[in-house]
C-alpha cells in the first residue's frame, strides 16, 4: 500500500495480505461460499430504471457534496441517492 492505513467500519485494518486473500477467493469463485443472486438493487424491493434528473446547486454546495462523497468512497450519484433516501426515510418515520 501507499503507507496509508485503511480501517473497515468494524475496526478491522485492511492489509495487503487481506486484499490478496480476497482477490484469490474472487478469482477462485469464492469456494465454499453460498451466494444467492438477486435481481435489481439491494436497497429496493421493486427495481425501477435509474434516469438522470437535473438539480440546481451553488458551486459551494456542489464542492461540499463532492468532498463528502470522496470521503465516503461514493460516486456523486450514489451519494445523492443516499442523501435523498435518508431524508425521505426520516420523513416516513415522523
Secondary structure, DSSP 8 states (H G I E B T S, - for coil): --S--EE-TTS-EE-HHHHHHHHHHHHTT-TT------SS-TT-SS------------HHHHHHHHHHHHHTT--HHHHHHHHHHHHHHHHHH-
